[in-house]
Amino acid sequence: MEVADNFAAIHGSSNKTKISGKPKVKKIDAFKALAKHLVSNTKNEALRKVGLTGRNMQQRWRTYMRRFKKP
């Protein structure tokens, strides 16, 4: 009853099910990217000299959210 070409198109030709989608991004990697973007686009020379890391950016974000986020 199955057409081999249709079955292969839907399920693939191997025994394993294919999973598509982008790879997961870790939270610390996102903060590293945010720090890199901030340092590269800021006009504040003092901020460029600080040497922001992903961990520093995460701590700054957490402090900001605690201080200014409405409950």
mmCIF file of the N, C-alpha and C atoms, coordinates in Angstrom:
data_MODEL
# 
_entry.id   MODEL 
# 
loop_
_atom_site.group_PDB 
_atom_site.id 
_atom_site.type_symbol 
_atom_site.label_atom_id 
_atom_site.label_alt_id 
_atom_site.label_comp_id 
_atom_site.label_asym_id 
_atom_site.label_entity_id 
_atom_site.label_seq_id 
_atom_site.pdbx_PDB_ins_code 
_atom_site.Cartn_x 
_atom_site.Cartn_y 
_atom_site.Cartn_z 
_atom_site.occupancy 
_atom_site.B_iso_or_equiv 
_atom_site.pdbx_formal_charge 
_atom_site.auth_seq_id 
_atom_site.auth_comp_id 
_atom_site.auth_asym_id 
_atom_site.auth_atom_id 
_atom_site.pdbx_PDB_model_num 
ATOM 1   N N  . MET A 1 1  ? 0.817  -1.187 0.000  1.00 0.00 ? 1  MET A N  1 
ATOM 2   C CA . MET A 1 1  ? 0.000  0.000  0.000  1.00 0.00 ? 1  MET A CA 1 
ATOM 3   C C  . MET A 1 1  ? 0.865  1.257  0.000  1.00 0.00 ? 1  MET A C  1 
ATOM 4   N N  . GLU A 1 2  ? 2.067  1.152  0.511  1.00 0.00 ? 2  GLU A N  1 
ATOM 5   C CA . GLU A 1 2  ? 2.930  2.328  0.560  1.00 0.00 ? 2  GLU A CA 1 
ATOM 6   C C  . GLU A 1 2  ? 3.682  2.496  -0.749 1.00 0.00 ? 2  GLU A C  1 
ATOM 7   N N  . VAL A 1 3  ? 3.849  3.748  -1.131 1.00 0.00 ? 3  VAL A N  1 
ATOM 8   C CA . VAL A 1 3  ? 4.683  4.068  -2.285 1.00 0.00 ? 3  VAL A CA 1 
ATOM 9   C C  . VAL A 1 3  ? 6.064  4.393  -1.727 1.00 0.00 ? 3  VAL A C  1 
ATOM 10  N N  . ALA A 1 4  ? 7.059  3.693  -2.177 1.00 0.00 ? 4  ALA A N  1 
ATOM 11  C CA . ALA A 1 4  ? 8.406  3.816  -1.605 1.00 0.00 ? 4  ALA A CA 1 
ATOM 12  C C  . ALA A 1 4  ? 8.953  5.242  -1.706 1.00 0.00 ? 4  ALA A C  1 
ATOM 13  N N  . ASP A 1 5  ? 8.689  5.912  -2.807 1.00 0.00 ? 5  ASP A N  1 
ATOM 14  C CA . ASP A 1 5  ? 9.189  7.282  -2.976 1.00 0.00 ? 5  ASP A CA 1 
ATOM 15  C C  . ASP A 1 5  ? 8.536  8.241  -1.987 1.00 0.00 ? 5  ASP A C  1 
ATOM 16  N N  . ASN A 1 6  ? 7.236  8.092  -1.780 1.00 0.00 ? 6  ASN A N  1 
ATOM 17  C CA . ASN A 1 6  ? 6.532  8.956  -0.828 1.00 0.00 ? 6  ASN A CA 1 
ATOM 18  C C  . ASN A 1 6  ? 6.994  8.690  0.604  1.00 0.00 ? 6  ASN A C  1 
ATOM 19  N N  . PHE A 1 7  ? 7.167  7.424  0.942  1.00 0.00 ? 7  PHE A N  1 
ATOM 20  C CA . PHE A 1 7  ? 7.622  7.067  2.283  1.00 0.00 ? 7  PHE A CA 1 
ATOM 21  C C  . PHE A 1 7  ? 9.010  7.650  2.555  1.00 0.00 ? 7  PHE A C  1 
ATOM 22  N N  . ALA A 1 8  ? 9.907  7.551  1.566  1.00 0.00 ? 8  ALA A N  1 
ATOM 23  C CA . ALA A 1 8  ? 11.261 8.090  1.725  1.00 0.00 ? 8  ALA A CA 1 
ATOM 24  C C  . ALA A 1 8  ? 11.240 9.611  1.827  1.00 0.00 ? 8  ALA A C  1 
ATOM 25  N N  . ALA A 1 9  ? 10.315 10.263 1.113  1.00 0.00 ? 9  ALA A N  1 
ATOM 26  C CA . ALA A 1 9  ? 10.230 11.722 1.168  1.00 0.00 ? 9  ALA A CA 1 
ATOM 27  C C  . ALA A 1 9  ? 9.759  12.200 2.536  1.00 0.00 ? 9  ALA A C  1 
ATOM 28  N N  . ILE A 1 10 ? 8.854  11.463 3.142  1.00 0.00 ? 10 ILE A N  1 
ATOM 29  C CA . ILE A 1 10 ? 8.314  11.863 4.445  1.00 0.00 ? 10 ILE A CA 1 
ATOM 30  C C  . ILE A 1 10 ? 9.250  11.485 5.583  1.00 0.00 ? 10 ILE A C  1 
ATOM 31  N N  . HIS A 1 11 ? 9.720  10.255 5.587  1.00 0.00 ? 11 HIS A N  1 
ATOM 32  C CA . HIS A 1 11 ? 10.486 9.734  6.721  1.00 0.00 ? 11 HIS A CA 1 
ATOM 33  C C  . HIS A 1 11 ? 11.987 9.711  6.507  1.00 0.00 ? 11 HIS A C  1 
ATOM 34  N N  . GLY A 1 12 ? 12.446 10.020 5.317  1.00 0.00 ? 12 GLY A N  1 
ATOM 35  C CA . GLY A 1 12 ? 13.872 9.948  5.038  1.00 0.00 ? 12 GLY A CA 1 
ATOM 36  C C  . GLY A 1 12 ? 14.260 8.538  4.651  1.00 0.00 ? 12 GLY A C  1 
ATOM 37  N N  . SER A 1 13 ? 15.465 8.394  4.181  1.00 0.00 ? 13 SER A N  1 
ATOM 38  C CA . SER A 1 13 ? 15.890 7.085  3.701  1.00 0.00 ? 13 SER A CA 1 
ATOM 39  C C  . SER A 1 13 ? 16.598 6.266  4.775  1.00 0.00 ? 13 SER A C  1 
ATOM 40  N N  . SER A 1 14 ? 16.982 6.893  5.885  1.00 0.00 ? 14 SER A N  1 
ATOM 41  C CA . SER A 1 14 ? 17.665 6.141  6.936  1.00 0.00 ? 14 SER A CA 1 
ATOM 42  C C  . SER A 1 14 ? 16.656 5.670  7.979  1.00 0.00 ? 14 SER A C  1 
ATOM 43  N N  . ASN A 1 15 ? 17.123 4.861  8.902  1.00 0.00 ? 15 ASN A N  1 
ATOM 44  C CA . ASN A 1 15 ? 16.245 4.334  9.946  1.00 0.00 ? 15 ASN A CA 1 
ATOM 45  C C  . ASN A 1 15 ? 15.942 5.358  11.022 1.00 0.00 ? 15 ASN A C  1 
ATOM 46  N N  . LYS A 1 16 ? 16.818 6.344  11.178 1.00 0.00 ? 16 LYS A N  1 
ATOM 47  C CA . LYS A 1 16 ? 16.636 7.346  12.225 1.00 0.00 ? 16 LYS A CA 1 
ATOM 48  C C  . LYS A 1 16 ? 15.720 8.465  11.744 1.00 0.00 ? 16 LYS A C  1 
ATOM 49  N N  . THR A 1 17 ? 14.916 8.977  12.655 1.00 0.00 ? 17 THR A N  1 
ATOM 50  C CA . THR A 1 17 ? 14.058 10.105 12.339 1.00 0.00 ? 17 THR A CA 1 
ATOM 51  C C  . THR A 1 17 ? 14.898 11.368 12.321 1.00 0.00 ? 17 THR A C  1 
ATOM 52  N N  . LYS A 1 18 ? 14.743 12.163 11.285 1.00 0.00 ? 18 LYS A N  1 
ATOM 53  C CA . LYS A 1 18 ? 15.507 13.396 11.184 1.00 0.00 ? 18 LYS A CA 1 
ATOM 54  C C  . LYS A 1 18 ? 14.848 14.466 12.036 1.00 0.00 ? 18 LYS A C  1 
ATOM 55  N N  . ILE A 1 19 ? 15.655 15.192 12.742 1.00 0.00 ? 19 ILE A N  1 
ATOM 56  C CA . ILE A 1 19 ? 15.173 16.287 13.568 1.00 0.00 ? 19 ILE A CA 1 
ATOM 57  C C  . ILE A 1 19 ? 15.763 17.560 12.995 1.00 0.00 ? 19 ILE A C  1 
ATOM 58  N N  . SER A 1 20 ? 14.895 18.475 12.653 1.00 0.00 ? 20 SER A N  1 
ATOM 59  C CA . SER A 1 20 ? 15.386 19.713 12.061 1.00 0.00 ? 20 SER A CA 1 
ATOM 60  C C  . SER A 1 20 ? 15.285 20.842 13.068 1.00 0.00 ? 20 SER A C  1 
ATOM 61  N N  . GLY A 1 21 ? 15.866 21.942 12.730 1.00 0.00 ? 21 GLY A N  1 
ATOM 62  C CA . GLY A 1 21 ? 15.822 23.106 13.598 1.00 0.00 ? 21 GLY A CA 1 
ATOM 63  C C  . GLY A 1 21 ? 17.221 23.585 13.913 1.00 0.00 ? 21 GLY A C  1 
ATOM 64  N N  . LYS A 1 22 ? 17.263 24.757 14.478 1.00 0.00 ? 22 LYS A N  1 
ATOM 65  C CA . LYS A 1 22 ? 18.540 25.354 14.833 1.00 0.00 ? 22 LYS A CA 1 
ATOM 66  C C  . LYS A 1 22 ? 19.069 24.729 16.118 1.00 0.00 ? 22 LYS A C  1 
ATOM 67  N N  . PRO A 1 23 ? 20.384 24.698 16.275 1.00 0.00 ? 23 PRO A N  1 
ATOM 68  C CA . PRO A 1 23 ? 20.934 24.186 17.534 1.00 0.00 ? 23 PRO A CA 1 
ATOM 69  C C  . PRO A 1 23 ? 20.598 25.127 18.686 1.00 0.00 ? 23 PRO A C  1 
ATOM 70  N N  . LYS A 1 24 ? 20.494 24.567 19.858 1.00 0.00 ? 24 LYS A N  1 
ATOM 71  C CA . LYS A 1 24 ? 20.148 25.353 21.040 1.00 0.00 ? 24 LYS A CA 1 
ATOM 72  C C  . LYS A 1 24 ? 21.293 26.289 21.403 1.00 0.00 ? 24 LYS A C  1 
ATOM 73  N N  . VAL A 1 25 ? 20.932 27.470 21.879 1.00 0.00 ? 25 VAL A N  1 
ATOM 74  C CA . VAL A 1 25 ? 21.917 28.453 22.319 1.00 0.00 ? 25 VAL A CA 1 
ATOM 75  C C  . VAL A 1 25 ? 21.895 28.474 23.840 1.00 0.00 ? 25 VAL A C  1 
ATOM 76  N N  . LYS A 1 26 ? 23.053 28.275 24.450 1.00 0.00 ? 26 LYS A N  1 
ATOM 77  C CA . LYS A 1 26 ? 23.132 28.320 25.909 1.00 0.00 ? 26 LYS A CA 1 
ATOM 78  C C  . LYS A 1 26 ? 23.001 29.758 26.378 1.00 0.00 ? 26 LYS A C  1 
ATOM 79  N N  . LYS A 1 27 ? 22.514 29.913 27.594 1.00 0.00 ? 27 LYS A N  1 
ATOM 80  C CA . LYS A 1 27 ? 22.283 31.243 28.138 1.00 0.00 ? 27 LYS A CA 1 
ATOM 81  C C  . LYS A 1 27 ? 23.586 32.031 28.225 1.00 0.00 ? 27 LYS A C  1 
ATOM 82  N N  . ILE A 1 28 ? 24.665 31.397 28.662 1.00 0.00 ? 28 ILE A N  1 
ATOM 83  C CA . ILE A 1 28 ? 25.936 32.100 28.818 1.00 0.00 ? 28 ILE A CA 1 
ATOM 84  C C  . ILE A 1 28 ? 26.478 32.528 27.452 1.00 0.00 ? 28 ILE A C  1 
ATOM 85  N N  . ASP A 1 29 ? 26.224 31.722 26.411 1.00 0.00 ? 29 ASP A N  1 
ATOM 86  C CA . ASP A 1 29 ? 26.655 32.099 25.061 1.00 0.00 ? 29 ASP A CA 1 
ATOM 87  C C  . ASP A 1 29 ? 25.897 33.323 24.562 1.00 0.00 ? 29 ASP A C  1 
ATOM 88  N N  . ALA A 1 30 ? 24.627 33.420 24.923 1.00 0.00 ? 30 ALA A N  1 
ATOM 89  C CA . ALA A 1 30 ? 23.840 34.598 24.548 1.00 0.00 ? 30 ALA A CA 1 
ATOM 90  C C  . ALA A 1 30 ? 24.373 35.843 25.250 1.00 0.00 ? 30 ALA A C  1 
ATOM 91  N N  . PHE A 1 31 ? 24.742 35.710 26.524 1.00 0.00 ? 31 PHE A N  1 
ATOM 92  C CA . PHE A 1 31 ? 25.300 36.855 27.244 1.00 0.00 ? 31 PHE A CA 1 
ATOM 93  C C  . PHE A 1 31 ? 26.676 37.234 26.700 1.00 0.00 ? 31 PHE A C  1 
ATOM 94  N N  . LYS A 1 32 ? 27.462 36.256 26.265 1.00 0.00 ? 32 LYS A N  1 
ATOM 95  C CA . LYS A 1 32 ? 28.756 36.556 25.638 1.00 0.00 ? 32 LYS A CA 1 
ATOM 96  C C  . LYS A 1 32 ? 28.551 37.347 24.352 1.00 0.00 ? 32 LYS A C  1 
ATOM 97  N N  . ALA A 1 33 ? 27.566 36.941 23.561 1.00 0.00 ? 33 ALA A N  1 
ATOM 98  C CA . ALA A 1 33 ? 27.269 37.660 22.319 1.00 0.00 ? 33 ALA A CA 1 
ATOM 99  C C  . ALA A 1 33 ? 26.776 39.070 22.614 1.00 0.00 ? 33 ALA A C  1 
ATOM 100 N N  . LEU A 1 34 ? 25.966 39.219 23.662 1.00 0.00 ? 34 LEU A N  1 
ATOM 101 C CA . LEU A 1 34 ? 25.467 40.539 24.049 1.00 0.00 ? 34 LEU A CA 1 
ATOM 102 C C  . LEU A 1 34 ? 26.613 41.442 24.492 1.00 0.00 ? 34 LEU A C  1 
ATOM 103 N N  . ALA A 1 35 ? 27.547 40.901 25.275 1.00 0.00 ? 35 ALA A N  1 
ATOM 104 C CA . ALA A 1 35 ? 28.697 41.680 25.730 1.00 0.00 ? 35 ALA A CA 1 
ATOM 105 C C  . ALA A 1 35 ? 29.574 42.089 24.545 1.00 0.00 ? 35 ALA A C  1 
ATOM 106 N N  . LYS A 1 36 ? 29.794 41.178 23.631 1.00 0.00 ? 36 LYS A N  1 
ATOM 107 C CA . LYS A 1 36 ? 30.608 41.476 22.447 1.00 0.00 ? 36 LYS A CA 1 
ATOM 108 C C  . LYS A 1 36 ? 29.953 42.575 21.610 1.00 0.00 ? 36 LYS A C  1 
ATOM 109 N N  . HIS A 1 37 ? 28.647 42.483 21.433 1.00 0.00 ? 37 HIS A N  1 
ATOM 110 C CA . HIS A 1 37 ? 27.911 43.490 20.662 1.00 0.00 ? 37 HIS A CA 1 
ATOM 111 C C  . HIS A 1 37 ? 27.961 44.852 21.351 1.00 0.00 ? 37 HIS A C  1 
ATOM 112 N N  . LEU A 1 38 ? 27.787 44.845 22.662 1.00 0.00 ? 38 LEU A N  1 
ATOM 113 C CA . LEU A 1 38 ? 27.798 46.095 23.417 1.00 0.00 ? 38 LEU A CA 1 
ATOM 114 C C  . LEU A 1 38 ? 29.159 46.781 23.329 1.00 0.00 ? 38 LEU A C  1 
ATOM 115 N N  . VAL A 1 39 ? 30.220 46.020 23.501 1.00 0.00 ? 39 VAL A N  1 
ATOM 116 C CA . VAL A 1 39 ? 31.573 46.590 23.452 1.00 0.00 ? 39 VAL A CA 1 
ATOM 117 C C  . VAL A 1 39 ? 31.893 47.106 22.051 1.00 0.00 ? 39 VAL A C  1 
ATOM 118 N N  . SER A 1 40 ? 31.457 46.387 21.035 1.00 0.00 ? 40 SER A N  1 
ATOM 119 C CA . SER A 1 40 ? 31.789 46.810 19.670 1.00 0.00 ? 40 SER A CA 1 
ATOM 120 C C  . SER A 1 40 ? 30.983 48.015 19.209 1.00 0.00 ? 40 SER A C  1 
ATOM 121 N N  . ASN A 1 41 ? 29.818 48.255 19.791 1.00 0.00 ? 41 ASN A N  1 
ATOM 122 C CA . ASN A 1 41 ? 28.962 49.348 19.322 1.00 0.00 ? 41 ASN A CA 1 
ATOM 123 C C  . ASN A 1 41 ? 28.868 50.530 20.272 1.00 0.00 ? 41 ASN A C  1 
ATOM 124 N N  . THR A 1 42 ? 29.541 50.480 21.402 1.00 0.00 ? 42 THR A N  1 
ATOM 125 C CA . THR A 1 42 ? 29.440 51.585 22.352 1.00 0.00 ? 42 THR A CA 1 
ATOM 126 C C  . THR A 1 42 ? 30.395 52.716 21.980 1.00 0.00 ? 42 THR A C  1 
ATOM 127 N N  . LYS A 1 43 ? 30.014 53.917 22.365 1.00 0.00 ? 43 LYS A N  1 
ATOM 128 C CA . LYS A 1 43 ? 30.888 55.076 22.184 1.00 0.00 ? 43 LYS A CA 1 
ATOM 129 C C  . LYS A 1 43 ? 31.629 55.396 23.476 1.00 0.00 ? 43 LYS A C  1 
ATOM 130 N N  . ASN A 1 44 ? 31.306 54.682 24.539 1.00 0.00 ? 44 ASN A N  1 
ATOM 131 C CA . ASN A 1 44 ? 31.892 54.893 25.852 1.00 0.00 ? 44 ASN A CA 1 
ATOM 132 C C  . ASN A 1 44 ? 33.233 54.154 25.923 1.00 0.00 ? 44 ASN A C  1 
ATOM 133 N N  . GLU A 1 45 ? 34.319 54.897 25.926 1.00 0.00 ? 45 GLU A N  1 
ATOM 134 C CA . GLU A 1 45 ? 35.656 54.284 25.948 1.00 0.00 ? 45 GLU A CA 1 
ATOM 135 C C  . GLU A 1 45 ? 35.916 53.530 27.252 1.00 0.00 ? 45 GLU A C  1 
ATOM 136 N N  . ALA A 1 46 ? 35.372 54.026 28.357 1.00 0.00 ? 46 ALA A N  1 
ATOM 137 C CA . ALA A 1 46 ? 35.578 53.357 29.645 1.00 0.00 ? 46 ALA A CA 1 
ATOM 138 C C  . ALA A 1 46 ? 34.965 51.961 29.630 1.00 0.00 ? 46 ALA A C  1 
ATOM 139 N N  . LEU A 1 47 ? 33.831 51.820 28.966 1.00 0.00 ? 47 LEU A N  1 
ATOM 140 C CA . LEU A 1 47 ? 33.171 50.520 28.889 1.00 0.00 ? 47 LEU A CA 1 
ATOM 141 C C  . LEU A 1 47 ? 33.975 49.549 28.031 1.00 0.00 ? 47 LEU A C  1 
ATOM 142 N N  . ARG A 1 48 ? 34.644 50.070 27.023 1.00 0.00 ? 48 ARG A N  1 
ATOM 143 C CA . ARG A 1 48 ? 35.474 49.206 26.182 1.00 0.00 ? 48 ARG A CA 1 
ATOM 144 C C  . ARG A 1 48 ? 36.684 48.684 26.944 1.00 0.00 ? 48 ARG A C  1 
ATOM 145 N N  . LYS A 1 49 ? 37.208 49.493 27.855 1.00 0.00 ? 49 LYS A N  1 
ATOM 146 C CA . LYS A 1 49 ? 38.402 49.103 28.606 1.00 0.00 ? 49 LYS A CA 1 
ATOM 147 C C  . LYS A 1 49 ? 38.097 48.125 29.731 1.00 0.00 ? 49 LYS A C  1 
ATOM 148 N N  . VAL A 1 50 ? 36.846 48.067 30.162 1.00 0.00 ? 50 VAL A N  1 
ATOM 149 C CA . VAL A 1 50 ? 36.466 47.196 31.279 1.00 0.00 ? 50 VAL A CA 1 
ATOM 150 C C  . VAL A 1 50 ? 36.686 45.728 30.934 1.00 0.00 ? 50 VAL A C  1 
ATOM 151 N N  . GLY A 1 51 ? 36.448 45.369 29.686 1.00 0.00 ? 51 GLY A N  1 
ATOM 152 C CA . GLY A 1 51 ? 36.610 43.978 29.284 1.00 0.00 ? 51 GLY A CA 1 
ATOM 153 C C  . GLY A 1 51 ? 35.441 43.125 29.739 1.00 0.00 ? 51 GLY A C  1 
ATOM 154 N N  . LEU A 1 52 ? 34.259 43.466 29.274 1.00 0.00 ? 52 LEU A N  1 
ATOM 155 C CA . LEU A 1 52 ? 33.061 42.723 29.662 1.00 0.00 ? 52 LEU A CA 1 
ATOM 156 C C  . LEU A 1 52 ? 33.142 41.274 29.205 1.00 0.00 ? 52 LEU A C  1 
ATOM 157 N N  . THR A 1 53 ? 32.750 40.381 30.081 1.00 0.00 ? 53 THR A N  1 
ATOM 158 C CA . THR A 1 53 ? 32.643 38.967 29.742 1.00 0.00 ? 53 THR A CA 1 
ATOM 159 C C  . THR A 1 53 ? 31.169 38.586 29.765 1.00 0.00 ? 53 THR A C  1 
ATOM 160 N N  . GLY A 1 54 ? 30.889 37.378 29.370 1.00 0.00 ? 54 GLY A N  1 
ATOM 161 C CA . GLY A 1 54 ? 29.512 36.904 29.410 1.00 0.00 ? 54 GLY A CA 1 
ATOM 162 C C  . GLY A 1 54 ? 28.976 36.865 30.825 1.00 0.00 ? 54 GLY A C  1 
ATOM 163 N N  . ARG A 1 55 ? 29.821 36.463 31.752 1.00 0.00 ? 55 ARG A N  1 
ATOM 164 C CA . ARG A 1 55 ? 29.407 36.386 33.159 1.00 0.00 ? 55 ARG A CA 1 
ATOM 165 C C  . ARG A 1 55 ? 29.121 37.782 33.714 1.00 0.00 ? 55 ARG A C  1 
ATOM 166 N N  . ASN A 1 56 ? 29.981 38.761 33.403 1.00 0.00 ? 56 ASN A N  1 
ATOM 167 C CA . ASN A 1 56 ? 29.736 40.137 33.840 1.00 0.00 ? 56 ASN A CA 1 
ATOM 168 C C  . ASN A 1 56 ? 28.418 40.663 33.291 1.00 0.00 ? 56 ASN A C  1 
ATOM 169 N N  . MET A 1 57 ? 28.171 40.372 32.020 1.00 0.00 ? 57 MET A N  1 
ATOM 170 C CA . MET A 1 57 ? 26.939 40.839 31.384 1.00 0.00 ? 57 MET A CA 1 
ATOM 171 C C  . MET A 1 57 ? 25.725 40.211 32.051 1.00 0.00 ? 57 MET A C  1 
ATOM 172 N N  . GLN A 1 58 ? 25.830 38.938 32.409 1.00 0.00 ? 58 GLN A N  1 
ATOM 173 C CA . GLN A 1 58 ? 24.730 38.246 33.080 1.00 0.00 ? 58 GLN A CA 1 
ATOM 174 C C  . GLN A 1 58 ? 24.466 38.864 34.448 1.00 0.00 ? 58 GLN A C  1 
ATOM 175 N N  . GLN A 1 59 ? 25.522 39.181 35.181 1.00 0.00 ? 59 GLN A N  1 
ATOM 176 C CA . GLN A 1 59 ? 25.359 39.804 36.492 1.00 0.00 ? 59 GLN A CA 1 
ATOM 177 C C  . GLN A 1 59 ? 24.754 41.192 36.366 1.00 0.00 ? 59 GLN A C  1 
ATOM 178 N N  . ARG A 1 60 ? 25.190 41.962 35.373 1.00 0.00 ? 60 ARG A N  1 
ATOM 179 C CA . ARG A 1 60 ? 24.627 43.301 35.160 1.00 0.00 ? 60 ARG A CA 1 
ATOM 180 C C  . ARG A 1 60 ? 23.146 43.211 34.807 1.00 0.00 ? 60 ARG A C  1 
ATOM 181 N N  . TRP A 1 61 ? 22.805 42.261 33.954 1.00 0.00 ? 61 TRP A N  1 
ATOM 182 C CA . TRP A 1 61 ? 21.411 42.090 33.551 1.00 0.00 ? 61 TRP A CA 1 
ATOM 183 C C  . TRP A 1 61 ? 20.544 41.711 34.750 1.00 0.00 ? 61 TRP A C  1 
ATOM 184 N N  . ARG A 1 62 ? 21.034 40.783 35.552 1.00 0.00 ? 62 ARG A N  1 
ATOM 185 C CA . ARG A 1 62 ? 20.278 40.343 36.728 1.00 0.00 ? 62 ARG A CA 1 
ATOM 186 C C  . ARG A 1 62 ? 20.078 41.501 37.705 1.00 0.00 ? 62 ARG A C  1 
ATOM 187 N N  . THR A 1 63 ? 21.112 42.301 37.932 1.00 0.00 ? 63 THR A N  1 
ATOM 188 C CA . THR A 1 63 ? 21.011 43.459 38.824 1.00 0.00 ? 63 THR A CA 1 
ATOM 189 C C  . THR A 1 63 ? 20.007 44.463 38.286 1.00 0.00 ? 63 THR A C  1 
ATOM 190 N N  . TYR A 1 64 ? 20.067 44.727 36.995 1.00 0.00 ? 64 TYR A N  1 
ATOM 191 C CA . TYR A 1 64 ? 19.134 45.664 36.376 1.00 0.00 ? 64 TYR A CA 1 
ATOM 192 C C  . TYR A 1 64 ? 17.696 45.177 36.532 1.00 0.00 ? 64 TYR A C  1 
ATOM 193 N N  . MET A 1 65 ? 17.474 43.902 36.276 1.00 0.00 ? 65 MET A N  1 
ATOM 194 C CA . MET A 1 65 ? 16.117 43.359 36.363 1.00 0.00 ? 65 MET A CA 1 
ATOM 195 C C  . MET A 1 65 ? 15.596 43.396 37.798 1.00 0.00 ? 65 MET A C  1 
ATOM 196 N N  . ARG A 1 66 ? 16.447 43.115 38.762 1.00 0.00 ? 66 ARG A N  1 
ATOM 197 C CA . ARG A 1 66 ? 16.024 43.182 40.166 1.00 0.00 ? 66 ARG A CA 1 
ATOM 198 C C  . ARG A 1 66 ? 15.674 44.604 40.575 1.00 0.00 ? 66 ARG A C  1 
ATOM 199 N N  . ARG A 1 67 ? 16.443 45.547 40.086 1.00 0.00 ? 67 ARG A N  1 
ATOM 200 C CA . ARG A 1 67 ? 16.294 46.926 40.516 1.00 0.00 ? 67 ARG A CA 1 
ATOM 201 C C  . ARG A 1 67 ? 15.118 47.630 39.842 1.00 0.00 ? 67 ARG A C  1 
ATOM 202 N N  . PHE A 1 68 ? 14.904 47.381 38.564 1.00 0.00 ? 68 PHE A N  1 
ATOM 203 C CA . PHE A 1 68 ? 13.953 48.180 37.805 1.00 0.00 ? 68 PHE A CA 1 
ATOM 204 C C  . PHE A 1 68 ? 12.726 47.432 37.300 1.00 0.00 ? 68 PHE A C  1 
ATOM 205 N N  . LYS A 1 69 ? 12.694 46.131 37.444 1.00 0.00 ? 69 LYS A N  1 
ATOM 206 C CA . LYS A 1 69 ? 11.545 45.369 36.964 1.00 0.00 ? 69 LYS A CA 1 
ATOM 207 C C  . LYS A 1 69 ? 10.361 45.567 37.897 1.00 0.00 ? 69 LYS A C  1 
ATOM 208 N N  . LYS A 1 70 ? 9.214  45.809 37.313 1.00 0.00 ? 70 LYS A N  1 
ATOM 209 C CA . LYS A 1 70 ? 8.011  45.978 38.127 1.00 0.00 ? 70 LYS A CA 1 
ATOM 210 C C  . LYS A 1 70 ? 7.488  44.605 38.534 1.00 0.00 ? 70 LYS A C  1 
ATOM 211 N N  . PRO A 1 71 ? 7.071  44.458 39.790 1.00 0.00 ? 71 PRO A N  1 
ATOM 212 C CA . PRO A 1 71 ? 6.578  43.140 40.247 1.00 0.00 ? 71 PRO A CA 1 
ATOM 213 C C  . PRO A 1 71 ? 5.247  42.758 39.663 1.00 0.00 ? 71 PRO A C  1 
# 
